[in-house]
Amino acid sequence: MKNKFYHWALFVVESRIWIALGAVSVVVCSYHVASLVPSRRLLLSVFIGTWFLYFMQRYIPRIQINMENTKAKIGFVFFVLLSLALVWLLMQSAQWRIYAWLFVFSQPALFYAMRIKSKKGLFLGLRQIPYIKIIIVAAVWELLVLLPWVEQKRLVEMPLLYAAMMFFYLVAIIIPFDIRDMQTDSPHMKTVAQIVGKQQSTRLMFGFLLLAIICVGILAYQKTIQGITPYGFASILVLTLYAVFKKPASARTLYYEGILDGTLVLWILF
């Protein structure tokens, strides 16, 4: 029974269903904070979009666009123009504008590891830019955090401490993946862990989590968000802090993509 549950849990995690549920959870939480209710269509779009982006990360590094090849160059330009046209069309409708923003913010994640060959050499994707991995991942997830205020064009009403708390939390749970992948990531990627080292990266991770907890404390003190919600946020952050502090020596997929990413799923509770 235990073995069967393990394999089932591994399937949910490795199929990227778990992280997609985490994205939906974050969106629902933000809409609750904004005193709004997200549409089922939006939640389904977030789920499918997140699943697709994370699932494709397995295959995108194998893709190489040869810009010296005329057909490949025309195909790439056609895709860019088609994407721009799609964004423009979506932007024309207030009902669909939010999907245009989701599409725009998803593109850096999609092309992060795509290789492009030209006369100047081989460009290994956006990952060649120092620190860009953590910036792209955090930015895409932060858009999900800001979604209700973006949709309603009420960014000025957004609780800044809530946005800051979520940003610090997101960065904190991304760093362990950089540490894990230090040995397998290409030196060209220049991740935070590769540049500052394992020990300093660990300190940064704890530092960002503590900043997130401080933000929650201020939210609770100022009563910016009413009810038990801030205390729920605090419990998730403390649980995340405990999870990274008690990381097993031989941590595997279920720890990183199951437990750490699993903290994302908890936000829907509050």
HUFEN-V221131 format. One record per helix or strand of 3 or more residues. SS is the DSSP state (helix for helix, strand for strand). FROM is the first residue (numbers start at 1). LEN is the number of residues. If there is no record, write none. Layout:
SS:FROM:LEN
SS:FROM:LEN
This chain:
helix:2:13
helix:17:17
helix:40:21
strand:64:3
helix:70:22
helix:97:14
strand:115:4
strand:121:3
helix:126:3
helix:132:20
helix:155:3
helix:160:21
helix:187:3
helix:192:5
helix:198:25
helix:229:17
helix:253:8
helix:262:8
